[in-house]
Amino acid sequence: MPRLVSVATAVPDTRIDQADAAAFARQKFADRLPDLERLMPLFTHAGIETRYFAAPREWFLEPHDLAERSARYVGEATRLSALAATEALVRAGLRPADIDYIIYVNTTGLATPSIDARLINLLGLRRDVRRTPIWGLGCAGGVGGLSHAYHHALGHAGARILVVSAEFCGLTFLPDDMTKANLVATALFADGAAAAVVVGDDHAGPGLEILGTRSHLYPDSLDVMGWTVLQEGLQVVFAQRIPAIVEETAGGEIGAFLASHGATVADIDAFLLHPGGTKVLEAYATALGLRPEQLDLPRGVLRDYGNMSSATVLFVIERHLAQHGCTQGGLGLVSALGPGFSSESLLLRT
């Protein structure tokens, strides 16, 4: 079976502690968002201590048009993607010329040529490397990118695939958007990049074996999560019922996925879930009947980095590899939710 052999991550230079983010929100939303003080516990209950952003604090106080946001996105996405990809290749023991296919995942910035084309030049990938940019899967995109790599490797046993995810949720902040959804995003979102290497069966060695994937689209749920495209940029869409959807549906959806591979939730040793927020993690725990400590890994990534959309789950997998390697022989579940409303999942042999 195809294997995930390495993951590496990178974050931008500006570090913001959650207390500073709360102070910023008070400054920005004061007298303009009704019941602000009633909503401010969002910041203390988010389970976040530190986040990283591609712009300094003062940048967020002023309006920026889509052209400004895109220019900053292109520069930082290229730089951080290159850092993460270079380290992922080193950890996999590969050279840039060894890569046959690059998949680039993003939902928070716009660029044509897409960032994967820039990485081909910057990293020195082969001129005949195949490439696929994936836009619009949101937080589910990291798992979706790995799923695309897995299915390509199934049909191309000699393939070496580089998956890169770079998300800059902070750059989507609209300073004049006085909605609760924007306040929630201010409490949760962050920036970061990650890269992973997936190889086909022809390549022996250590790695997390990918046993299968699953995609699921929830009907009549287009309004749950996404962006509204405005002249100023991308306006966040968050439905308050997201945790309720997870609590009501995750047990059946994930249970069906595991059953298709002859497994149950009780057989899973590592829950490598996208930490969209503490309420989402709590909903997963309720739906799957998990003990709190079984979600320590995603909860720790949320604490240290915030929600970086599609890249976040790769941070979780990187931390799992750092702590446990890939010799345990157990099962790992990777899953994330995104616009659609949808879910993407992987089953790993860890």
N, C-alpha and C positions, 0 to 999 in steps of 0.2 A: 504494500500500500504506500501511497505518497507520504512523505514525512516533513514535518516542520522542524528544521534543523537549527535555526537561530532567530533571535529577535533582539533588536537594539532600539533605543529611544533617544530623543533629544528634546530639550525645552529651550525657549527663548531666554533672553537675558534679564528681563524685568520680573522680579519676584514681588508678589503682593501677598501679605498675610491677610487672613480673613477679617481681622479686626480693622485693618486699613480699608478693606473693601466695604465693610459696613459703614465706616465713616464717610467714604466716598458716596455711597448710596444716599446717606442722610443729606449730604451736601447737594446732590444732584436732584433728588426727588422731593426735597422739602417743600411744603406748601403747594405741591403740584400733583401729588398722588394721594387721594383720600385714604385715611386710615393707615398712613405710612408706619406709624409706631406700632400699630397692631400687627403689621406684616414683617417688621424688622427681625423678629425671632427666626425668620428664614435663614439668616446668616449664622446664628449660633447653632441651629438644629441641622445645618447642612452636612455636618460631619467633615468639614474641610478646615484645614489649618493654613495651607499654603497653596498658591497658584502662580503660574508663569504666563506672561503676556508678551506679544510681539511689538508692543508700543509702550512708552512710558506713561505714568499715571496721568500727566497733564494732557496727553493726547485725547483722552476719553472725555474731557470737559468741553471740547469744542466739536462742532459739526464737521463732517467730512463727506464728500460726495463719493460715489461709487468708483470713480477714477482713482482717487487718493487711496481708498481702501484696497483696490485691486493692485495698485503699484506696490504698496507695502506687503500685501499678501504674496505677490510673485517673488519679491526679494527674500522674505523670511521662509516661505515654503521651499524655495530652491535651496537655501542655505541649510536649514534644519533637516530637510529630506536627505541631502547629500551626507550630512554628518551621521544620521541614523543608518543610511544604506551602507556607507563605508564600514561602519562598525559591524553591521550584520554580516557583511561579506567576510570580514576578518574572523568573526566568531564561527562562521561556517567553513573557514579554510578555503575560500574561493577568491578568484580574481574577478574584476569587472567583466573581462572577456568571457568568463565562464557562463554568464547569464544569458539565457535564451529568450526570456520573456519578462517584461516588467509591467506590473499592474499598479496604477496610481489611484488612490482613493481620496476623495475630498467632497465636502458639501458647503464649505464656508468661504470659498474664494473663487474668482473667475479668472481664467487665463487661457488664451489661445495664441500660440501653441501651449498645450498643457504642460504641467511641470515634468511629466515623464520624459518629454522630448528634451527639456533642458537638462535633465539628469543624464540622459544618454551622452550628451556632449560633455558634461561636467565630470562624470565618473569614468568616461572612456569605455562605455559599453559598446558592443559590436554594432556595426552599421546595419546588420540584418536582424537585429533583435526585434522581436515582436513586442507591441505595446498596446495596452488598453487602459484609457482613463475612465474611471467610474465616478460619476457625480450624482448626488441626490439621495444616497442611502442613509445619510445622517449617522447617528450613533451605531447603526447596524453595519456600517460600511466596512469596518475592520474585519469583522467576521465574514462579510460578503466577499471581500477581496481574497481572503484565505480560501473560501469556498470555490471561487473562480480558479484559483491556483490549483487546488486539489483536482477539480474536474479536468483541467488541462493536463495535469500530470498523469491522470488515469489513462488518457489517450496518447501520451507522449512520455514513455517510461524513461527516456534519457534527459528530460527537461530539468533545467534549473531555473527557478522562477523567483523573482524579487518582487515582493509586495510592499508598497510604500503608502503610508497614510499620513497626511499632514493636515491638521485642522487648526483654524485660527478663529475660534468662536468670539474672542474678544474684539476682533476687527469688525464684527457685525453689530456691535453696540450702537444703538441710535440714541443720542443724548436727549432728544426731544420726545422720545416715546415714553409716555407716562403711564404705561399699562402694567398690570400686575405681572404679566408674562415677562416683560423686560426686567422687572425687579428680580423675579425668580432666576432669570438667566444671569443677572449680575451677581447673584449669590452662588451660582453653580459653575458657570462656564469658564474655560481656560484654554490655553493654546499649547500645542505640542505636536511632535512628529514621531513616527515609529516605522521600522522596516523589519521585514521577516523574509527568510529564505525557505522555500518549499522545493523539494526535489522528488523526482520520480523513482520508480523501483530499481532502475539500473544503477543507482548510486547507494552503495553500502555505507554504513556508519550509524552513529547515534542520532537520535531525533525523536520527536513526538509523532507517532504514527497517526495519521488522520483516517479514522474508520468510516466516516460518513458525514453528510451535511443535510441540513433541512432549511427550507425557506417557507414562511407562512405569511399570508396577507389576511388581515382582519377585514371583513366586509364593512362597508359604510362607515369608514373611520378616517377619511381623508383629512378631517379637521383636527385630528388629535395632535399632530406634531409636524413641524415643517417651517417653511419661510413664506411670508408674503413679500413679493418683490416690489419695492417702492423705488421712487426716483433717488432717494437718499441711500438706499442699500437694501439689505435683507432684514426684515422684521420677524422676530421669532414668534412662532406659534406653539404654545404649550397648552394642552388641555388639563384641567385639574384632575380629571378622572384617570390619568395614566396609571398611578399605583393600583387603583381599583381594577383596571383592565388586567394588569399583571396578576393580581391576587385571584381574579376570577378565571383566568384562562391559562396561565403558565403551567399549572399542574397537568392539565389535559394535553396541552400542546407538547410540552417537553416529555411527558410520559409516553405519548404516542411515538415521538422520535426515538426515545430509548428502546421502547418495545420493538421497533422495527429492527433493532440490532440485538435483540434478546437480552436487554438490560432493563433495570429499574433505577429509580432515584437512589435507592439503598446501595446500589452497586457503584455509585460515583464516589471517587476518592478526592477529586479536586473540582470545586465549583468556580470556574474562571468566568464569572459573569461581568457584563459591563456595569459599572457602578454609576448609573444615571443620577443617583441621589440616594439619601438614606431611606426615604419612603419607598423608593423602588426596590432597594435591597430588602427592606422589611417585608414588602409584598412578595418577593421571591421566596423569602424564608417561610412565610405563611403558606404560600401555594405549594411549596415542595416539602414542607415539614422539616426544615433544616434547623439545626442548633445555631446560635449566634456565631460561635467560633468557626463554623464551616464557611462563613463569608468574610473571615478576617482578611484574606488576601485582597479581594476587590475593595473592601472597606478601607484598607490601608492605602491603596492607590488613590481613592477618592480623597482621603485625608491629606495626602502629600501633593496632589496635582490637580484636584478638581475634575470636572467633567470636560474632557477634551474631545467629545464626540467620537468619531470612529477610531481614533488612535488609542483611546483609553484602554480598550480590552487587550491591545498589544502590550501596553504597560503591565497589565495584570499577568499576561503569559510570560513576559520577561522576568517578572519578579518570581513567578513560580519556578522557572528554569534556574534562576539564581539560587533559590532556596533548596530545590529538590533535584535538579538535573533532569535527566530523561531515562532513568533506569529503575523507576519504581515498579513498573508493570501494572499499574492500576488504570482506572478510567478517569478521564477529565471531560467535563462539559463546559463548552464555551458558548455563550449566548448573548445576544444584544437585541435591542428594540430600536426601530427607526421609523421615519415617515412612511406613510402608506395606508394605515398603520401596520407595521410588519415586524417580523422577527427573523433573525438569522442564527443558526446554531451549527456547532461542530461537535463531533464526538472524537476524543483523542485517546490513544493508548499512551499513558504518561510514564 
